Amino acid sequence: MVKSIETEGSDTGDTHLLQRVQLGEVNAFAPLVRRHLSAVRAFVALKLPVPHLADEIAHEAFVFAFRHIREFDARRPFRHWLRAIAWNLVRGELQRFAREQANLSRLEQLQLTELAANLSPVVPPDEIAMLEQCLAELPRHLCRLIEERYHHERTAAQIGVRLLDHHAIRVGVVTFPQCRDG
């Protein structure tokens, strides 16, 4: 006969072991752990599918149960109590994670605000003046090409459709840096 997961291990053997633990026989807790660990771990893994956390929370559930064993009514199903303990631990972990994410988001916003306040111009003013002078000396068709590419952020194919063929655009983009270097 195959027992279901719900009833497996919740027989009178649990009651007897629980009563022994409640009377101070610490070694009687080990068979309870062996009997219920996989079910508690599976329960936690379904709620919080992070392997190391599932192991940790299942372990914490048994530690809590052991520390509070005298408060438990040994006539009730032990596995249900373990699941309730594990669920409370999972909820606590989820709340901790949500708080951590909110704190990280606030920190990111503060850092971005601070960074924006402390930013200096990326390009020194004299370099900007040199680039503006170079652009002023370019033929009109190259200026339009640069404007399409960098101001409107269009691709070569999009610019080609609007202005020229793809080959002419690539030649224009390649020749532009020579103006800057010269």
N, C-alpha and C positions, 0 to 999 in steps of 0.2 A: 504494500500500500504506500502510495506517495503522499506525503504531507504537503500542504500548501506553504508558501513562504510565511503567511500570516500565522499559521498555527504551529509551524516547525519550531521546536524548542520552547514552546510556551506551556509545556505540560507541568505535571506536579513536580518534576525534577527541578524546575526553576524555583518553585515555591520552597522546596526543601533546601536548596542551595542558598536562596535569599535569606531564609530564616537562620541558617548557620552563619552567614556573613553578618547579619544583624546582631547575632549573639557574640560577635567578635572573632569568628574563625575566618581570618583574612584569606587563607588559601582557597576557600570555597568560592571566591570571586572569579578565579582564573577559568573554571569551566564555563561560567556565564559569559565571560568575554569571548572565549573560543566559540561558543554556541551562537552568539548574536553579532559578533564583529562584522562579518561579511554583509549581513542584512542592513546593519546601521550604516556601514560604509557605502553600500549601494544606494540607500535612501539619500544620503548626503550628496553622493556623486550625481544623482538625478537633479537635485536642487541647485547644486553648485559644481558644475563640471570642470573643476580644476583639480587634477589628481593629488597634488601635495596638500591642498586645502581639504580635500575629502578625507584623506588619512588623518590630518591634524584634527579636524573637527570630530571625526569618529572617536579618536583617542580622547579628546577633551570631554566628549559625552560620557565615556566610561569613567573618567577621572571624577567628573561631577557626580555621576551616579554612585560611585564608591564613597565619596565624601558625604553624600546625603542619603545613604542607604537606610539609615534608621528612620527617616521620614517616609519611606516608601511602604505601602501596604503590600506585603508579600503575596496576598491572595489575588492581586490584580496582575494583568499581563506585563511582564518586565519589558518586553520589546516595545510596547506602546509607550512606556515611560521613557525609554532610551530614545525613541524617535522624537518625542516631544522635546526632550533635552537637546537633541541634535538640531531640530528645527529652530529652536531659540538661538542656538549658536550660529546657524546659517544666517538667520535674520540679522544678528549682530554683525556678522561679517559683511553682509550686503550693505548694511547701514554705514559701516566703517568705510567700505569702498566708495559709496556715494559721497560721503563727507570728504574723502581724500580727493575724488575727482573735482568736487566743487572748489576745494582749496587750491588745487592745481590750476583750475581755470581762473580763479581770482589772482593767483600769483602771475600767471601768464599775462593777464590784462594789466596788472601793475607794471610788469617788466616792459611790456609794449609801450605803455604810457611814458614810462621813464626813458626808454630808448628814444621815442619820438621827441621828447623834450630836450634830450641831449644831443640830437643829431646835428652835425655840422654839414655844410654842403659837401656832397660827395666829390665834386669836381672843383678844384680851386678856381677862383674868379678869373685869373689870368688865362687859364686853359679854356674857359668858356669864351672869353673874348677872342682867343685864337681860332676856336671852332666857328664862331659866328663870322669872323673875317673870311675864313676858308669857304664857308657856305655862300657868303656874298659873292665870292669870285667864281663860283661854279656856274656852268651854263644852266639855264632855266629847266631844261628837261631832267638834268641830274638832281636839281633841288626838288623837283616834283617827285622824283623817284625816291629820294631820301625821306621826304614827307610822308609818302604812302607807306613806306616800310616802317619807319620809326615813330611817326606821329600817330598813324592810323593802325599800325601793327598788322599790316597785311602781308601775306606770303607772296613769294615770287609769282606763283601761279595766279593769284588774285590781282596782283599788280599788272601782270602780263595781259590779263583780260581787260583791265581798265586803260592801260597806257601803251604797252609795246608787246613784243613777243618775249618769251622766256629768256632766250639767248641774249638779247639786248639788255635785259635787266641784270643778268649775271655779270655781263661785261661792265655795266655801269657800277654795280656794287663793288666789283674787284678794283676798278680804277679809282673809286672814291678815296680809299685809304692812302693812295699816292699823294693826293692833295694835302692830306694831313701831315705826311712825312716830309713833304717837299718844302 
